[in-house]
Amino acid sequence: MTKIAFVVQRCGLEVNGGAETLCFTIAQQMSKYWNVEILSTCALDYMTWKNHYPPGLVEISGVKVRRFSVKKQRDINKFNRLSSQICSHITEASIEEQEAWMKEQGPFSPDLISYVKHHHHEYDAFLFFTYLYATTYFVLPLVAEKAYLAACAHDEWTIHMSMWDKFFEKPRSFIFNTLEEKAFLKKRFPKANLTGTVAGIAVEPPSTYNVKNFRDKYQIYEPFFLYVGRIDPSKGCQELFDYFINLVSQQSGSKKLVLLGKATMKIPKHPDILPLGFVEEQTKWDALAGCDLLIMPSPYESLSIVILEAWAVGKSVLVNGKCDVLVGQCRRSQGGVWYSNEDEFQVAIEFMNQQVRNQLGVQGKKFVETNYVWSKIEQHFLDLVH
């Protein structure tokens, strides 16, 4: 049986991250066809990379995960200062400076690097998830001839560091999340041979969801907008809070903004903003089924899984128009609307009355059921790695 290593910076049931979720879900699904093993670190917290899990081989939901210790925790203040320095003179920064930044970015695991050096011949292929971390940058070149990169890339300052120019020429092939991501990478790396497949991920709603249970549990009986994901300024959350507070101050009628996910920023204390923290999977689906619409304010995405999940339960979405990927998903599905400033945000909310939301939700559901099913996704990977 073909033996495949998936490489990702963190892996565990408690890990809440887009690339990590994508990696684990694909690995779990493809274990039907391949002998799969995930190579990762012992980190749980992406801010510090503190070793949380013990090193070694474990099995999680039927998937083998081999974890390696992180050499040192990240000092986030030191890292942020270093990032500001690199960002401010990005065109002049030497490769040595950039690689020093990458070591600080982490998670840096010499044990993982050593393992791959000594055991690479035991695997038929290596699938790396997200370009941005040390687990990819320092390991992929060791196995370039059988490396496949799911870059999870978008137009952020880090992708414009010159160290990526040679790096993106190394993988054997690529896994793109969307057509927009592929187009962006081709523009950014014109010399790289960016062959590969546009795959994404399948979405599987639970067999039932109970909106009443959700409302009763959290005492939310008003109509509500929903945000799901890391609550972070880089995800557009501060802008969302500002826009929403202004919206409810001007409009009559009670609307709530419900937040699901871990917060890395201060959330405004406001009677209509309800942070529920990290919740169980079923609770998330109950909330999606009960919301008026899902809002995705992030300006940087290579794929939004939660948007696909919202469409899977027939809900419409409102997204940040500065993100080409999100706008592209909305255009192709005809399942959502986008905004680029506060005025457009308010106009979009007014436009999306119940009839419009229902129609967009129906179209989004059809789009997901046509394109994001496992039979298609699995075939993408089987065709790619052979």
C-alpha positions as CSV (number, residue, x, y, z in Angstrom):
1,M,0.0,0.0,0.0
2,T,1.3,3.5,-0.9
3,K,2.7,5.2,2.2
4,I,2.1,8.9,2.4
5,A,3.4,11.4,5.0
6,F,1.3,14.5,5.7
7,V,3.4,17.3,7.2
8,V,1.7,20.1,9.2
9,Q,2.8,22.4,12.1
10,R,0.2,21.2,14.6
11,C,-2.1,18.2,14.8
12,G,-4.7,17.2,17.5
13,L,-8.4,17.2,18.1
14,E,-8.0,20.4,20.1
15,V,-6.2,22.2,17.3
16,N,-8.3,25.0,15.9
17,G,-6.8,26.1,12.6
18,G,-7.8,26.1,8.9
19,A,-4.7,24.5,7.4
20,E,-4.5,22.0,10.3
21,T,-8.1,21.0,9.9
22,L,-7.7,20.7,6.2
23,C,-4.6,18.5,6.6
24,F,-6.2,16.2,9.2
25,T,-9.5,15.8,7.4
26,I,-7.8,15.0,4.0
27,A,-5.4,12.5,5.7
28,Q,-8.3,10.8,7.5
29,Q,-10.3,10.5,4.3
30,M,-7.4,9.3,2.2
31,S,-6.4,6.6,4.7
32,K,-9.0,4.5,2.9
33,Y,-6.6,4.3,0.0
34,W,-3.1,5.0,1.4
35,N,-1.1,4.1,4.5
36,V,-1.2,7.5,6.0
37,E,1.0,9.1,8.7
38,I,0.9,12.7,9.8
39,L,4.3,14.2,10.8
40,S,3.9,17.2,13.1
41,T,5.1,18.8,16.3
42,C,4.2,18.6,19.9
43,A,2.8,22.2,19.9
44,L,-0.9,23.1,20.5
45,D,-0.7,26.9,20.9
46,Y,0.3,28.5,17.6
47,M,1.4,31.7,19.4
48,T,4.2,30.1,21.5
49,W,4.6,26.6,20.0
50,K,5.0,25.4,23.6
51,N,5.4,21.6,23.6
52,H,2.0,20.3,24.8
53,Y,1.7,16.8,23.5
54,P,4.3,14.1,24.2
55,P,6.6,13.2,21.3
56,G,6.1,9.9,19.6
57,L,3.5,8.0,17.6
58,V,-0.2,8.1,18.5
59,E,-3.5,7.3,16.7
60,I,-6.1,9.9,16.5
61,S,-9.5,9.0,15.0
62,G,-7.9,6.2,13.1
63,V,-5.0,8.3,11.7
64,K,-1.4,7.7,12.9
65,V,0.3,11.0,14.1
66,R,4.0,11.2,14.8
67,R,4.9,14.2,16.8
68,F,8.3,15.8,17.4
69,S,9.5,18.3,20.0
70,V,9.8,22.0,19.2
71,K,13.3,23.3,20.1
72,K,12.2,26.5,21.7
73,Q,9.0,28.5,22.4
74,R,8.3,31.6,20.3
75,D,8.7,34.9,22.0
76,I,5.8,36.6,20.3
77,N,7.0,40.2,21.1
78,K,10.5,39.5,19.8
79,F,9.0,37.8,16.8
80,N,6.6,40.7,16.1
81,R,9.6,43.2,16.2
82,L,11.6,41.0,13.8
83,S,8.6,40.8,11.5
84,S,8.2,44.6,11.4
85,Q,11.9,44.9,10.6
86,I,11.7,42.4,7.7
87,C,8.4,43.8,6.4
88,S,9.8,47.3,6.3
89,H,12.7,46.4,4.1
90,I,11.4,43.3,2.5
91,T,13.1,43.8,-0.9
92,E,16.5,44.3,0.8
93,A,16.4,41.6,3.4
94,S,19.0,38.9,2.8
95,I,18.1,35.2,2.6
96,E,20.0,34.7,5.9
97,E,17.8,37.3,7.6
98,Q,14.7,35.8,6.2
99,E,15.6,32.3,7.3
100,A,16.4,33.6,10.8
101,W,12.9,35.1,10.7
102,M,11.5,31.7,9.7
103,K,13.3,30.0,12.6
104,E,11.6,32.5,14.9
105,Q,8.3,32.0,13.1
106,G,8.6,28.3,13.9
107,P,7.7,25.8,14.9
108,F,11.3,24.7,14.5
109,S,11.9,21.0,15.3
110,P,15.4,19.6,14.6
111,D,14.0,16.2,15.6
112,L,11.4,16.4,12.8
113,I,14.1,17.4,10.3
114,S,16.4,14.6,11.4
115,Y,13.6,12.1,11.2
116,V,12.8,13.0,7.6
117,K,16.5,12.9,6.6
118,H,16.8,9.4,7.9
119,H,13.4,7.9,7.0
120,H,12.4,9.7,3.8
121,H,12.9,6.5,1.8
122,E,10.1,4.8,3.8
123,Y,7.5,7.1,2.3
124,D,6.2,7.3,-1.3
125,A,5.2,10.9,-1.1
126,F,5.1,13.9,1.3
127,L,2.1,16.3,1.4
128,F,2.9,19.6,3.1
129,F,0.1,21.8,4.3
130,T,0.7,25.6,4.3
131,Y,3.9,27.2,3.0
132,L,4.3,29.6,5.9
133,Y,5.9,27.6,8.7
134,A,9.2,26.1,9.6
135,T,7.9,22.6,9.3
136,T,7.4,23.2,5.6
137,Y,10.3,25.5,4.8
138,F,13.1,23.4,6.3
139,V,11.7,19.9,5.6
140,L,10.2,20.1,2.1
141,P,13.6,20.7,0.3
142,L,14.8,17.4,1.8
143,V,12.2,15.4,-0.1
144,A,11.5,17.8,-3.0
145,E,11.3,15.1,-5.6
146,K,8.3,13.5,-3.9
147,A,6.9,16.6,-2.2
148,Y,3.4,18.0,-2.9
149,L,2.6,21.5,-1.4
150,A,-0.9,22.7,-0.4
151,A,0.4,26.2,0.1
152,C,-2.8,27.7,1.5
153,A,-1.4,31.0,0.2
154,H,-2.9,34.4,-0.2
155,D,-1.6,38.0,-0.8
156,E,0.0,38.8,2.5
157,W,3.3,40.4,3.1
158,T,5.1,37.2,4.0
159,I,4.5,35.6,0.5
160,H,6.6,38.5,-1.0
161,M,9.8,37.5,0.8
162,S,12.4,36.6,-1.7
163,M,13.3,33.3,0.0
164,W,10.1,31.8,-1.5
165,D,11.2,32.4,-5.1
166,K,13.5,29.3,-5.1
167,F,11.4,27.4,-2.6
168,F,8.3,27.4,-4.8
169,E,10.3,25.8,-7.7
170,K,11.1,22.8,-5.5
171,P,7.8,20.8,-5.1
172,R,6.9,18.1,-7.5
173,S,3.4,19.4,-7.7
174,F,0.8,21.6,-5.9
175,I,-2.6,21.3,-4.3
176,F,-4.6,24.5,-4.7
177,N,-7.7,25.3,-2.6
178,T,-9.3,27.6,-5.2
179,L,-8.8,28.9,-8.7
180,E,-8.0,32.3,-7.2
181,E,-5.2,30.9,-5.1
182,K,-3.7,29.2,-8.2
183,A,-3.9,32.4,-10.2
184,F,-2.3,34.4,-7.5
185,L,0.6,32.0,-7.1
186,K,1.2,31.9,-10.9
187,K,1.4,35.7,-10.8
188,R,3.7,35.8,-7.8
189,F,6.0,32.9,-9.0
190,P,6.1,33.2,-12.8
191,K,9.2,30.9,-13.0
192,A,7.8,28.1,-10.9
193,N,6.1,25.1,-12.6
194,L,2.8,25.4,-10.7
195,T,1.2,22.2,-11.9
196,G,-1.3,20.4,-9.7
197,T,-4.9,20.1,-8.8
198,V,-7.6,22.4,-7.4
199,A,-9.1,20.2,-4.7
200,G,-10.5,21.9,-1.6
201,I,-12.3,19.8,0.9
202,A,-15.6,18.0,1.2
203,V,-18.3,19.2,3.6
204,E,-20.4,16.7,5.5
205,P,-23.1,18.2,7.8
206,P,-24.4,16.0,10.6
207,S,-27.5,14.0,10.0
208,T,-29.5,16.3,12.3
209,Y,-29.0,19.7,14.0
210,N,-31.1,21.3,16.7
211,V,-31.5,25.0,16.6
212,K,-33.8,25.0,19.6
213,N,-31.1,23.3,21.7
214,F,-28.6,25.9,20.7
215,R,-30.9,28.8,21.5
216,D,-32.0,27.4,24.8
217,K,-28.4,26.6,25.9
218,Y,-27.1,30.1,25.3
219,Q,-30.4,32.0,25.8
220,I,-30.3,33.5,22.3
221,Y,-33.8,34.0,21.0
222,E,-33.2,37.0,18.7
223,P,-32.1,36.7,15.0
224,F,-28.3,36.6,14.9
225,F,-25.4,36.9,12.5
226,L,-22.6,34.3,13.0
227,Y,-18.8,34.4,12.9
228,V,-16.9,31.1,13.2
229,G,-13.1,31.0,13.5
230,R,-10.2,32.5,15.3
231,I,-11.1,35.9,16.7
232,D,-8.1,37.9,15.6
233,P,-7.5,41.3,14.0
234,S,-5.8,39.6,11.1
235,K,-9.1,37.9,10.4
236,G,-10.9,41.2,10.1
237,C,-12.6,40.9,13.4
238,Q,-11.9,44.4,14.7
239,E,-13.5,45.9,11.6
240,L,-16.4,43.5,12.0
241,F,-17.0,44.6,15.5
242,D,-16.8,48.3,14.6
243,Y,-19.2,47.9,11.6
244,F,-21.7,45.8,13.6
245,I,-21.8,48.2,16.6
246,N,-22.5,51.1,14.3
247,L,-25.1,49.0,12.5
248,V,-27.1,48.2,15.6
249,S,-26.9,51.7,16.9
250,Q,-28.6,53.0,13.7
251,Q,-31.2,50.2,13.1
252,S,-34.3,49.4,15.0
253,G,-34.9,45.7,15.8
254,S,-32.7,43.4,17.8
255,K,-29.8,41.6,16.1
256,K,-27.0,39.7,17.8
257,L,-23.5,38.9,16.6
258,V,-22.6,35.4,17.8
259,L,-18.9,34.5,17.9
260,L,-17.6,30.9,17.9
261,G,-13.9,30.4,18.3
262,K,-10.8,31.2,20.4
263,A,-10.1,34.9,20.9
264,T,-6.6,36.3,20.5
265,M,-7.8,39.9,20.9
266,K,-10.0,41.9,23.2
267,I,-13.7,41.6,22.3
268,P,-15.8,44.7,22.9
269,K,-18.2,44.4,25.8
270,H,-21.5,45.0,24.0
271,P,-24.9,43.6,24.8
272,D,-25.4,42.4,21.2
273,I,-22.0,40.8,20.8
274,L,-22.0,37.3,22.2
275,P,-18.6,35.4,22.3
276,L,-19.3,31.7,23.1
277,G,-15.7,30.5,22.8
278,F,-14.5,27.2,21.3
279,V,-17.5,24.9,21.0
280,E,-18.2,21.3,20.0
281,E,-18.7,20.4,16.4
282,Q,-22.4,19.7,16.8
283,T,-22.9,23.1,18.5
284,K,-21.2,24.8,15.6
285,W,-23.6,23.1,13.1
286,D,-26.6,24.0,15.3
287,A,-25.5,27.6,15.3
288,L,-25.0,27.6,11.5
289,A,-28.5,26.1,11.0
290,G,-30.0,28.8,13.2
291,C,-28.2,32.0,12.1
292,D,-29.6,34.6,9.7
293,L,-26.3,34.6,7.8
294,L,-22.6,33.8,8.3
295,I,-20.2,36.8,8.1
296,M,-16.6,36.1,7.0
297,P,-14.6,39.4,7.4
298,S,-11.2,38.0,6.7
299,P,-9.2,39.8,4.0
300,Y,-6.8,36.8,3.7
301,E,-8.1,33.3,2.9
302,S,-7.0,30.5,0.5
303,L,-10.3,28.6,1.2
304,S,-13.0,29.2,3.8
305,I,-14.3,25.9,5.0
306,V,-16.9,27.5,7.3
307,I,-18.4,29.3,4.3
308,L,-18.9,25.9,2.6
309,E,-20.4,24.6,5.8
310,A,-22.9,27.5,5.9
311,W,-23.9,26.8,2.3
312,A,-24.2,23.1,3.1
313,V,-27.1,23.9,5.6
314,G,-28.6,26.4,3.1
315,K,-27.4,29.6,4.7
316,S,-26.2,32.7,2.8
317,V,-22.9,34.5,3.6
318,L,-21.5,38.0,3.7
319,V,-17.8,38.2,3.0
320,N,-14.9,40.7,2.8
321,G,-14.7,42.0,-0.8
322,K,-11.0,42.6,-0.4
323,C,-10.4,38.8,-0.5
324,D,-10.4,37.5,-4.0
325,V,-10.9,33.9,-2.9
326,L,-14.1,34.7,-0.9
327,V,-15.5,36.9,-3.7
328,G,-14.7,34.1,-6.2
329,Q,-16.5,31.5,-4.1
330,C,-19.5,33.8,-3.8
331,R,-19.6,34.5,-7.6
332,R,-19.3,30.9,-8.6
333,S,-21.9,29.7,-6.1
334,Q,-24.2,32.7,-6.2
335,G,-24.5,32.1,-2.5
336,G,-23.3,35.3,-1.0
337,V,-22.7,39.0,-1.1
338,W,-19.5,41.0,-0.4
339,Y,-18.5,44.4,1.0
340,S,-15.4,46.5,0.8
341,N,-16.2,49.3,3.4
342,E,-18.7,50.1,6.1
343,D,-21.3,51.7,3.8
344,E,-21.3,48.5,1.6
345,F,-21.6,46.4,4.8
346,Q,-24.7,48.2,5.9
347,V,-26.2,48.2,2.4
348,A,-25.5,44.4,2.1
349,I,-27.3,43.7,5.4
350,E,-30.3,45.8,4.3
351,F,-30.3,44.0,0.9
352,M,-30.2,40.6,2.4
353,N,-33.8,40.3,3.6
354,Q,-35.2,36.9,4.4
355,Q,-36.2,36.2,0.8
356,V,-32.8,37.1,-0.6
357,R,-31.0,35.1,2.1
358,N,-33.1,32.1,1.4
359,Q,-32.4,32.2,-2.4
360,L,-28.7,32.7,-1.9
361,G,-28.7,29.8,0.6
362,V,-30.4,27.5,-1.8
363,Q,-27.8,28.4,-4.6
364,G,-24.9,27.9,-2.2
365,K,-26.2,24.5,-1.1
366,K,-26.4,23.3,-4.7
367,F,-22.9,24.6,-5.3
368,V,-21.4,22.7,-2.4
369,E,-23.3,19.5,-3.2
370,T,-22.0,19.6,-6.8
371,N,-18.4,20.5,-6.1
372,Y,-17.4,19.7,-2.5
373,V,-18.2,16.0,-2.1
374,W,-15.6,13.3,-1.2
375,S,-15.9,11.3,-4.4
376,K,-14.5,14.3,-6.3
377,I,-12.0,15.4,-3.7
378,E,-10.6,11.9,-3.3
379,Q,-10.2,11.5,-7.0
380,H,-8.2,14.8,-7.2
381,F,-5.7,13.4,-4.7
382,L,-5.5,9.9,-6.2
383,D,-4.9,11.4,-9.7
384,L,-2.2,13.7,-8.2
385,V,-0.2,11.2,-6.2
386,H,0.5,8.1,-8.2
